[in-house]
Amino acid sequence: MSFDEGYTTPDGRTIGGVLMEMRNITLKFGGVTAIKNISFDIRQGEIRAIIGPNGAGKTSMLNVINGFYHPQEGEIIFRGETRRRMRPYEAASQGIARTFQNVALFQGMSTLDNIMAGRTLKMHKNFFWQMLRYGPALEEEIEHRKVVEKIIDFLEIQSIRKKPVGSLPYGLQKRVELGRALAAEPSLLLLDEPMAGMNVEEKEDMSRFILDVNDEFGTTIALIEHDMGVVMDLADRVVALDYGKKIADGTPDEVQSNQDVIDAYLGVAH
């Protein structure tokens, strides 16, 4: 299958052109090379999975994409423009949101307030008006609250909207974190092991929501996940890493049958 000009998925979805391209990315920490000369792209509307054994460089690559790490070599092209060196908040302002492997929520705040935090970059009234919560600032908050309430309905978490997230089961905390990321209305959503620590039922729920986010919102998704069954069910394309190098790139079936990928997961000596 050629992906040069976009492609059509087996279920009939049309995937568009390149949204982000990583070209020859190399990332080093002192004398340790975490990522070496890796290139791949993420296309508009697809679910793109990044897989590999522990230490393969997956989270490092996600951190490069959202501006937390800055590669020593290579370039990132986002929406057709070579991206300058930027920090995570600047990446967020350009439409890149993410969740984390370990839940990163405000544990003492309610579900509603945590998701409202995802609207911060969408709020334009100054600090003075926000303190008063009057007039224009109040009107703005009401509009953002409507968006958040729609996300709460979408994720089916109405019953926990006022509960502190620190009191919630782990699976629901992961769902709240997804809601906070969605509140930023991202064009590219990065998910770092969204199924980690979940039981089978929770994984099924999260998989459904990821598919619905992609389908109903048209959000492009790049995810890291260790559960290969989940990856093969969700992803349109998969890039596989091992020891900081790219070893495979293609459809789930192509990557799953790649001998280098099989060797990496079986622990064959390098």
Rosetta blueprint (number, residue, H / E / L):
1 M L
2 S L
3 F L
4 D L
5 E L
6 G L
7 Y E
8 T E
9 T L
10 P L
11 D L
12 G L
13 R L
14 T E
15 I E
16 G L
17 G L
18 V E
19 L E
20 M E
21 E E
22 M E
23 R E
24 N E
25 I E
26 T E
27 L E
28 K E
29 F E
30 G L
31 G L
32 V E
33 T E
34 A E
35 I E
36 K E
37 N E
38 I E
39 S E
40 F E
41 D E
42 I E
43 R E
44 Q L
45 G L
46 E L
47 I E
48 R E
49 A E
50 I E
51 I E
52 G L
53 P L
54 N L
55 G L
56 A L
57 G L
58 K H
59 T H
60 S H
61 M H
62 L H
63 N H
64 V H
65 I H
66 N L
67 G L
68 F L
69 Y L
70 H L
71 P L
72 Q L
73 E E
74 G E
75 E E
76 I E
77 I E
78 F E
79 R L
80 G L
81 E E
82 T E
83 R L
84 R L
85 R L
86 M L
87 R L
88 P H
89 Y H
90 E H
91 A H
92 A H
93 S H
94 Q L
95 G L
96 I E
97 A E
98 R E
99 T E
100 F L
101 Q L
102 N L
103 V L
104 A L
105 L L
106 F L
107 Q L
108 G L
109 M L
110 S E
111 T H
112 L H
113 D H
114 N H
115 I H
116 M H
117 A H
118 G L
119 R L
120 T H
121 L H
122 K H
123 M L
124 H L
125 K L
126 N L
127 F H
128 F H
129 W H
130 Q H
131 M H
132 L H
133 R L
134 Y L
135 G L
136 P H
137 A H
138 L H
139 E H
140 E H
141 E H
142 I H
143 E H
144 H H
145 R H
146 K H
147 V H
148 V H
149 E H
150 K H
151 I H
152 I H
153 D H
154 F H
155 L L
156 E L
157 I L
158 Q H
159 S H
160 I H
161 R L
162 K L
163 K L
164 P E
165 V H
166 G H
167 S H
168 L L
169 P L
170 Y H
171 G H
172 L H
173 Q H
174 K H
175 R H
176 V H
177 E H
178 L H
179 G H
180 R H
181 A H
182 L H
183 A H
184 A L
185 E L
186 P L
187 S L
188 L E
189 L E
190 L E
191 L E
192 D E
193 E L
194 P L
195 M L
196 A L
197 G L
198 M L
199 N L
200 V H
201 E H
202 E H
203 K H
204 E H
205 D H
206 M H
207 S H
208 R H
209 F H
210 I H
211 L H
212 D H
213 V H
214 N H
215 D H
216 E H
217 F L
218 G L
219 T L
220 T E
221 I E
222 A E
223 L E
224 I E
225 E L
226 H L
227 D L
228 M H
229 G H
230 V H
231 V H
232 M H
233 D H
234 L H
235 A L
236 D L
237 R E
238 V E
239 V E
240 A E
241 L E
242 D E
243 Y L
244 G L
245 K E
246 K E
247 I E
248 A E
249 D E
250 G E
251 T L
252 P H
253 D H
254 E H
255 V H
256 Q H
257 S L
258 N L
259 Q H
260 D H
261 V H
262 I H
263 D H
264 A H
265 Y H
266 L H
267 G L
268 V L
269 A L
270 H L
